[in-house]
Amino acid sequence: MKMTWNTTCHCGAVSIRLAKAPEEVAECNCSLCFSHGILWAYYSPKDVTIEGETRTYNRADRASPNSDLHFCAACGCSTHWSATAGLIERMGGAVDLMGVNMRLFAPERLSGLTLVFPDGRGWSGEGPWGYARDAAVMP
């Protein structure tokens, strides 16, 4: 039997359905992710269904931000990020990646998953990022 990966924001106004389990969970240390306390899992947008009203925040501290951070219009929970038009243009029109906030799932759902630590604080915004420390297993 296939395990479902469904969740909602805190108030239930935004629902998220994932077509499959996350391959890993990322705890980015950039100022935005750190201040929001987000754990990301990365997916192709075709594997994610999001329903409900969200609003977006776009980083003001970057000349050309790569992602739009979406949050519930009612309770403010960060739900996901999507590629900005600028990133899509810089990548030649195809960005098959988005992030889903895995902190919206119960901790026991994440138990046993690999947790990686991208060094977003040290990343220039272009090219691959390094990692702040070795991967761990979610308790």
VENRAPE-V899455 format. One record per residue. N is the residue number from 1. OMEGA is omega in whole degrees, -180 to 180 (NA if undefined). NEAR is the number of other C-alpha atoms within 8 Angstrom. D_CENTER is the distance of its C-alpha to the mean C-alpha in Angstrom with 1 decimal. Layout:
[[N OMEGA NEAR D_CENTER] [N OMEGA NEAR D_CENTER]]
This chain:
[[1 -179 2 26.4] [2 179 3 22.7] [3 179 6 20.4] [4 177 8 18.3] [5 -179 9 14.7] [6 176 9 14.9] [7 175 9 13.9] [8 170 11 14.3] [9 -176 14 13.6] [10 -177 7 16.4] [11 179 8 19.0] [12 -178 7 18.3] [13 178 10 18.3] [14 177 13 14.9] [15 -180 13 14.6] [16 175 11 12.0] [17 179 11 13.6] [18 -179 11 12.4] [19 -178 8 15.2] [20 177 8 14.9] [21 177 7 13.9] [22 177 8 11.1] [23 177 7 12.9] [24 178 9 11.4] [25 -175 14 9.0] [26 174 11 8.3] [27 -179 12 9.5] [28 -179 14 9.6] [29 177 12 12.9] [30 -175 10 12.7] [31 -179 7 14.3] [32 -179 6 11.6] [33 -180 12 9.0] [34 -177 10 12.3] [35 178 6 13.9] [36 180 7 11.2] [37 -173 6 11.1] [38 167 12 7.4] [39 -177 12 6.8] [40 163 12 3.8] [41 -174 13 5.5] [42 -176 10 6.2] [43 164 12 8.6] [44 179 9 11.4] [45 180 9 11.4] [46 -180 5 14.7] [47 -176 9 13.3] [48 173 11 11.4] [49 179 10 13.6] [50 179 8 12.8] [51 180 7 16.0] [52 -176 8 17.1] [53 173 8 17.2] [54 172 9 14.3] [55 -178 8 14.9] [56 172 8 13.2] [57 178 8 13.4] [58 -175 8 14.0] [59 177 7 14.6] [60 -177 6 18.4] [61 178 4 18.8] [62 179 6 18.0] [63 -179 5 20.7] [64 -177 6 18.5] [65 -180 13 14.7] [66 -174 9 12.4] [67 171 10 9.7] [68 178 13 10.3] [69 -179 12 8.4] [70 178 13 9.4] [71 -180 13 11.2] [72 180 16 14.0] [73 -178 8 17.3] [74 -174 6 19.2] [75 176 8 17.7] [76 179 7 15.1] [77 174 8 12.2] [78 -176 12 8.8] [79 -176 12 7.5] [80 170 11 4.9] [81 176 11 5.4] [82 -179 11 8.3] [83 176 12 10.8] [84 175 10 13.7] [85 179 6 17.2] [86 178 9 18.1] [87 180 13 15.8] [88 178 12 16.9] [89 -180 8 20.4] [90 -178 7 20.2] [91 176 8 19.0] [92 173 6 22.0] [93 -177 7 20.5] [94 173 6 18.1] [95 -177 8 14.4] [96 -176 7 13.3] [97 171 10 9.6] [98 178 12 6.4] [99 177 11 2.8] [100 -180 11 3.6] [101 -177 12 4.7] [102 175 11 7.4] [103 175 8 9.7] [104 178 10 10.8] [105 177 9 12.5] [106 -178 7 15.8] [107 -179 7 16.1] [108 176 5 18.7] [109 -177 6 16.3] [110 -178 11 14.4] [111 179 9 17.8] [112 178 7 18.8] [113 176 10 15.4] [114 178 11 15.2] [115 179 12 13.3] [116 -173 13 13.0] [117 179 13 13.2] [118 180 12 12.3] [119 180 13 14.8] [120 180 9 12.9] [121 -179 8 15.9] [122 -176 6 18.2] [123 -179 9 16.5] [124 -176 5 18.6] [125 178 6 16.0] [126 180 5 17.7] [127 -178 5 18.2] [128 177 4 16.7] [129 174 8 15.5] [130 -179 7 17.3] [131 -177 9 16.5] [132 179 8 17.7] [133 -179 6 19.2] [134 178 7 19.7] [135 178 8 17.5] [136 176 7 18.3] [137 180 9 18.4] [138 -180 9 16.8] [139 NA 5 19.9]]
